[in-house]
Amino acid sequence: MQRRILPLFFVTFYFLFPAGGFSADKDRMIQTVRFLSEENFPRTATPENKEKTIDFIAKTLADAGFEVNRGEFAIKQFLCDGDFPDSGDSQNPVAIKLYQSWYTNIHGLKKGKTDKRIVVGAHYDAVPESPAADDNASGVAALLELAYLLKKGDKLNCDVELVFYDIEEWGLLGSRYHAKKLKSQNVEVACMLGLDLVGYYSDEDKSQEYPVSALSLLYGTKGDFLAMIGQPKDAALTLDAKKAFQEATTLRVEAIATPPGLDVLFARSDHYYYWQEGYPALLFTDTADYRNKNYHQKTDTWDTLDYDRMAQVPVGLYQMILTIDAKWQPDNSSFL
């Protein structure tokens, strides 16, 4: 019997050039992660390195054809006598000084045909002691690569705003500020897509853990998938998003709905405050320390990531954006 090599050829072709007919630049994504986690380490712990990080992201966005601006915002903090161990009654601290700290979100906007908006975000800050390749240089690299895919595509119905958040590691403050600002300006957000740790995968049994152990019965114990986390009320969006992602990639993606009343278990990233403001939002993640034991450690280095799988993330997101965008038409005031 003759060997059937044709199907193998098509499997190889499909892996390299997914069904959507577009692909990401894996080498460029590697270069981005290496710059953020190795060459510019620690990337946000010093003013000099933070400015280099901001400049790198802003320049790359501009090269991809986006209007870029730096969104400066201030956080006011009171220093209390309770912050000092020998200062008296720590149960009733008295504010003795007001500090105002400034932070920077980076925004890239591609105008559409309507005022509706799709927001895609990833935080660029990092804990000082870690190279933070997965957390979250991987998300930044995927978001920048998405910008290049959007540059090649036609004008969309929705505005697409790419946001790179500051100060996620200390209270999700960058995304909180942005979500509240959108709400105060009555911006109609079709959805928010958040990227936080999207580069670490494992085919080993028992490499995947969960905040609720029963989830292992549904999704297995191999960390070989990208989790897409949403709220039950956004089930239609989640199903459409998963279908679009899978049509464009070979990367396994699992849609996980937050258990009723337990949103806080899935509130560790920038999507959370969009939920709080009533916006539909999905988090894309490799699940952080439920899988990647390098999380927040010195071992979270660029060479621990799976770039073949990671390079499929912007491709899947791009197809999702096309699918979501197609449901908004210039002559319609609501989602179809």
N, C-alpha and C positions, 0 to 999 in steps of 0.2 A: 504493500500500500504506500502511495506517495505521501510524503510529509506535507501537512497543511501549514505552510509558513505564512500565508496571506493574513489569517486572523491575528497572528503575532505581530505582523507589521502594523496592522491597524491599532492594536493595543498600544504599541510603542508610540505611534503617531498621536493617538488620543492623549496619552500622558504628557507628551511634550507640547502639543497644541490642542488644548481642551475644546469642547464643543462650541464654545462661543466664538472661536476663531481669533482670539487675542491671548496674549501671554504677558507675564511680568518679566522684568529684567532681574534675574536672580543675582547676578554678579553685582549689580548696583545696590541691591538690598544688603548683600554681605558687606559692601563698602560702607554703607550707612551705619550698620550695626557696629562694625569695627571702629569707625570714627567716634561714635557716641560712647562706646563702652571701653575702648582701649586707648585710642590716640588722644581723646579729650577727657580722660578719667581724672578726677571725678567730675562729671559733666555739669552738675548744678551746685556743687558744694563750695565753689569759689566764684566771686563775681566775674573773673576773667573767663573761666571755663563756661560759665552760664551764658555769657555774652557770645562766645564762640558757638555754643549750641544753638542759640536763637538765630544768629546770623546764618548758620548752616541750613536750618529749616526754612528760614525766610527766602534765602537765595534759591533753594531747590524748588520751593513753591512757585516763585516767580518764573523760574526756568520752565515750569510746567504750564505757564500761561495763566496763573491765578493772580487776582488782585490781592495784595498782601498788606496786612496792617498788624501792628503790635497793639494788643489791648492791655493797657496798664490798669491795674486795679489795686486798691489799698485795703489792707486788713487792719482794723484797729484792735489793739489788745491792751488790757489793763494789767499792770504789774501790781500785785497785791502783797501785803505784808505776810500773808499766808504762804507765799512762795519761798519764804526764808524760814528755816527750821527753828531759829532761836528768836523769832520776832514777836512772840506773844501768842494770842489766841487764834490758832489757825482755823477754828471752827467758824469764826466770824471775821474773815479777812476784810481789810479796808484797802480800797484802791488808792495807791499812792503816786502812780504815774501812768500816763497814757502813751503807748507806743503805736506808731503807724508804720507798717511795713508794706513795701510795694512789690508787686509780682507782675508777671507778664504772660498772657496768653497770646498765641500767634494764630491769626486767622487768614485763611485763604478763601476767596469767594469767586465762584463761577456763576454768572447770572443766567437765569432761565427765562422762560416765556411768561411765567406767572410769579406771584409773590409767595407761593408756597415754598417751603425750604426743607431740604434733607441735610441733616447735620451728621458729620462723621468725625469722631474725635479720638485722640490718644494722648496720654500724658507723657511729657518728655522729662520730667524731673526724676530724680533717683535718690535712694537712701545713700548717704555719703560713703559708707564702707564697701558698697558693692559696685562692680562694673555695670550691673543691671542690664545685661544684654537682652534677656527675655523680658525683664521688667524695667522699662518698657521700650527699649530700643527696637525691639521686634515690632511693636505696634506702630512706632514712628516710621520705621522703614516700610511697613505695609501701607501706611497712610500716604506717604510720599510717592510710593509706586502707584497707588490708586490715582494720585493727581496726574501722573503721566498717562494713564489709561483714559482718564476723563479728557485730557488735552486732545487725544486722537479722535474722540467721539464727537457726534453731532451735538448741537445745542439742545438742552433738555427742557422739559416743561417747568421743572422746579429749579430754584436756586440750589446750588450745592455748596455748603460751607464746610470746609475742613478746619478743625480746631485742634491745636496742640496745647494741652493744658499745663499750667504751672501748678505746683504745690498740691499735687494729688496725694502724695505720700503722707501729708500732714492734714488730713481732714477733707480731702476732695474739694479744696477751696476754689480752684480754677474753674472746674465744671459747675460747681454750685453758683458761682458768680455769673457764669454765662447762661445757665438755665434760667436763673431769676431775671436776668436782663432781657432775654427773649420774651419771657412772660410779661414783663412790665411794658415792653414795646408792642405787645399783641402780635408777635410774629407767629404765623401759622406753620407749625412744624409737622410735616408729614411723618417723620420718624427721626430718631437719633440712633446711630450705630456706633457703639463704643468698642475700641480695641485695647485690650490690656493683657499682655503676655500671650503671644500667638505663635511662638517659635519652638516650643519644646514638645516632643512626641516620643512615645515608646511603644514597641510591640510586645513588651514583656508582660506576662501575666502578673497580676497584683501590683502593677505600676500606677494604677489609678485609684484614688480614694475619693470620698464624697462628704459633704457636710451632713448629709442624711444617709446613713449606711444602706437603706433600702434602695437607693438609687442605683446601686451596683447590680441589682436584679434587672434593671431596665437597660443600662448602658454598658455593662460589663466591667471588667477589671483591667483592661488594657488601655493605656493612655495614648491611643492612636487616633483620637478624634479632636475636632475643634468644637467646643461647646458654644451654643447660641442660647443665651438665657433671656427670657422675657416674662411678662406677666400674663396670667390666664386671660385677662380682658383683651389682650392683643393677639389672640390665637390666630386670627385670620392673617395678620401681618406676618407672624412667625412661620406659618405654614407656607405662605407665598415666598418668603425669604429663603427658607430651607430648600424649597423646590428649585428656585433660581440658582442658588449656590451650587447644588448638586448637579444641575444641568451643565454648568460651566467648568466644573473641576472634578478631579478624582479623589479629593480630600474628603474623608468621612466627616460629616457635621451632624451633631446631635442637638435637637431642640429640647431645651429643658425649661419647663414652666415653674415659676416660683410657687411653692405650696401656699395656699391661702393663709394670709396672716403672718407669713414667714419671709416677707421680702427682705428683712434685715439680714437673713442668712446669705443673701446674694447682693449685699449692699456695699461691697468692698471696692467699687470702682466708679468711674465717672458717669455711667448711665443712671446712677441712683437718683441724683437730684433732678434729672429730667422726669423720672417717675414721679418724684415729689411734686413737680409742677404740672403734672397731668399729661405729659407728652408720651407718646409711644416710644419705647426705647428698647434696644437689644444690646446685650453685651456679648462680645466674641472673645473667648479666652481658652487657653490650654489648662485652665483651672488653678494656676499658680501652685502653691505648696501642697495642694491635693494631688499633685503629680510631680512637679519640679522641686526637688529638695535643695536646689541651688538658690531658691527664692530668698532674696534679701541677704545673700551670703557673698563672700569674696569669690566663690566658685561659679557665679552666674556670668560666665564669660562667653564671648562670641562663638567659640568653637564647640559649644555644647548644643547648639541649635540645629534643627533639621530644616535646611534652607529649601530643599525640594518641596516639602509640604508647605513651608511658610510662604513660598512664592505663589502658591495657589490662593492664598487668602485675599490679596487685592483683586485677583481675577473673579473670585466668587462674589466679592463685595460689589464689583463693578456690574456684574450681571444682576445682582439684587437691586442696585440703584436704578438700572434700566427698567426692571420689572415694576418697582414701586412708582417710578416717575411716569410710566405709561398710563397709570390710573388717574393722573391729574391732567386735565385738558385746559387750555387757555380760556375756553368759554364756560367752564364749570367752576362753581364756587365751593364744591365739596368733593370729597373722595368718592370715586365711582363704586 
